[in-house]
Amino acid sequence: MKTDIVKELGQPDILLPQLVAEGLAANDRIKLRLSALQAAAQHAKQPRGNVPDLTMESRAAGIAPAALVTLISGAHLAGDDKVVAPGLAPLLKSIEGDIVAMISAAAAGDPAEGQHFEKRLASIRSAGHLDATPEIEIARIGRLTGVDHERPDSLHRLVMDLHKALNGLAASQSEAVIAGAHVFGIQDSDRAPIASFMRGLNETRPLKFNHPGLDATAIRAGDRLVIQNDIGTTDAHVIVIVVTASTVTITYTDIHLARAKFFVSLFDGRPLKWSGLDKHAAAGLEDDGTFYLITGSYEYGRPDDRDELLAVIGASLVFLIDWNKARKLLRSWVAKNDAVRILEWAARQRIGHRGFLELGGYELLGAAVRSAAPTRIGFGERLDQVLGRDGAVSFLKTALQISTEALLGGQSSRLARDRIGADLVRHLDRVDSALLAMVLRQIGLSRDVAALVLQSLSMIDPDPVAVRQLAERAGRIERKADKIAIEARAEIARLNAKPVIGELVDRIEQTIDELEQAAFIASLAPGPMKPEIRSALGSLASITVTATEQAASGLAAAAEVQEGRRADSEDALAAVARLMDAEHEADAREREITASVFSGGLDVAASLAALELARAIERATDCLAGFGHLLRRYTMSDLSA
């Protein structure tokens, strides 16, 4: 079928060596079949004679021996002048097909001579000599196999003349090999461009691993050098490169439009002029028999520029093998546009996707997921829903790279799977880091509210309007923090993150609620308080501000622990200890305030305000201490992972 596609591309010259080889093979089959036809006639006349053993000849010609044995041994006379034999009609039809193959090869080398042979075959056909009938006249067998030059043309004589013509073509197309490319009839000036193309091809050829394909052929056809590569096994997947004295032209065909666009994208930034992607039809292709054709043209000034482009073309071809299979597989884990992005990246990095497919592809990723994150990623769940778009793309790029490195380095598939699983864990940890960043934003807002409470309590002669404005700001911050908490819980649920992260969100939300309540109470406090009580409240609020800062530094350190920086665990645990100390100190201050209130000297409203304010601030430090306990648990779980 690739032969038909190359003909569709208007480059029959590149097919000449193959056609000659096929024509010579057809010659061998014809001679064997004519011998079998003669043996069948002989056996029909003398059924008691021995049936000739044509096993060796059959195998050499690529014909099943049993079919010829059945034909010969089953031959018998029908009357005095006809032979009937099983498989006779198919044999005659096969002889005609082989003679057509020989003529096609001869015509490819010399169209005028091909027309002459066509006329001779037409004459033999018109005489009925090749009619595929279940019985044949003995005289017709003689005319098919005879070579008497005094009599009308015979099939055997035509075969002999064709064989001579094909031998001449074969001699004129003497084959050589340049860097792995089979070349025919080339000139000295063709060696550099062929070698450049093959240099690029051979640099990336190992990335196809066990997949067939990438065989290259080159031929000199007049003023053109034609290089052809069939890439893989798909019938319409062919590239033909024509090199002239000033231009390199690429003609590429593919049944997959997306892969054709991908191929063009590999040359972004290069001065190639591309035609539109045209849709064509050819009989025998899969699906609806259509394929896409695109042509790229490059006018070069120096041979070095030409050769550099040819090397790039050669190096790109391995990334087309099984491309659509890889794209479909990646689309199971990420969006289709991202799947193409990953394959483009793998091609530009000369990593490719064949190693990934060779090690199992979908099964390889599934095993990594089951091993590394069985509770985080459900069956059939896309990676970008868990890791986020950028995280999923990054992980899959790494999976392709690890697969290629493993195969090139002779590593086991188990080691590759373990390395991919470890990278998946790192990406899941980065997801946790993103969630912890949301918690850190919450803590920042809690610090802002604590600072507003401290500011209101630091006023020597409080302005009721100013204190009320501070309380209103605290309320706005609290509402903003609520939105972050809701968003964080939704992300935690969607990503099936560690439950402790949700508990951290809850505890900081409670801290902000208590601090916002403290700001509200401060705005309601009637008149001036005793200086010692106001000072104690200010000290209590200052402890809370410091505690929020310790919570932030501890969380930041804990986030680094799960990135692999385990030395930061000491900072995280130290921050937790300071939170505990802050809670104890806040308890002491709250008791001092309570004792001062009960010592008398304040009216009921002022006493109640001082007590409620102190309790709200102290409850906030209790929440921060609870946050510290959760932070210790989170840190220790990462250290033991």
Number of C-alpha atoms within 10 A of each C-alpha: 13 16 18 15 21 23 14 14 16 10 20 18 21 25 22 22 25 14 24 27 17 16 25 22 17 24 23 18 22 24 17 20 20 19 14 19 27 18 21 30 25 19 22 22 16 13 17 9 11 11 15 14 11 16 15 10 14 19 11 14 19 13 15 12 16 12 13 27 20 15 20 26 20 16 26 22 21 14 8 9 13 17 24 22 22 19 18 22 18 13 22 21 14 18 23 18 13 21 22 17 20 26 27 22 26 28 21 20 24 13 14 12 15 19 15 12 23 17 11 15 22 11 15 20 14 11 11 11 19 21 16 17 14 15 19 24 17 18 11 17 19 15 20 21 18 15 17 12 9 6 9 11 18 22 24 19 18 19 23 14 13 23 21 14 22 24 17 14 19 18 11 12 19 12 15 13 12 15 15 16 20 17 24 21 17 20 10 6 9 19 13 15 21 29 18 22 25 23 21 21 25 18 15 19 19 16 22 23 14 10 15 11 17 22 14 24 23 29 26 20 16 9 9 18 24 26 24 23 20 22 21 20 15 17 20 29 24 23 23 24 23 20 22 15 14 12 15 22 19 22 20 22 28 23 23 16 17 14 20 20 13 18 20 15 11 17 16 9 7 9 13 18 13 15 12 11 16 12 14 13 14 15 11 13 17 13 8 11 13 18 24 21 23 20 20 18 17 19 16 17 11 10 13 13 12 22 21 15 23 25 21 18 21 23 21 22 23 28 26 23 24 18 20 15 13 21 21 13 16 23 15 15 21 22 17 15 10 19 21 22 16 23 24 18 14 18 20 14 10 18 22 30 30 28 25 25 19 17 20 15 20 16 12 22 20 18 18 24 23 15 16 20 16 13 12 17 20 14 9 9 13 19 23 18 15 22 23 17 15 10 20 23 22 16 22 23 20 18 26 23 21 21 31 28 17 21 20 13 9 9 13 12 16 14 13 23 24 16 18 26 24 17 20 27 20 18 20 25 21 18 20 21 19 15 22 21 16 18 26 21 15 28 26 18 21 30 23 20 30 29 22 24 32 23 16 23 24 17 13 12 10 17 13 16 10 13 23 18 17 21 25 16 16 28 20 13 18 24 14 13 24 17 12 18 21 13 13 22 19 13 17 19 12 12 20 14 20 14 11 13 19 20 16 24 24 17 21 27 24 18 31 29 23 25 32 29 23 29 32 21 20 24 24 15 19 13 11 12 20 14 10 12 20 18 16 19 26 21 19 26 31 20 24 32 21 17 28 26 18 23 26 21 18 28 30 18 23 28 25 19 23 24 17 13 12 16 11 20 22 15 18 26 22 17 25 27 18 18 30 21 15 24 24 16 17 28 19 14 21 25 15 16 24 18 13 19 20 11 9 10 12 16 11 11 12 19 22 15 19 25 20 17 27 28 20 21 29 30 23 32 30 23 22 29 25 21 24 27 18 18 24 21 14 21 25 15 11 17 13 6 6
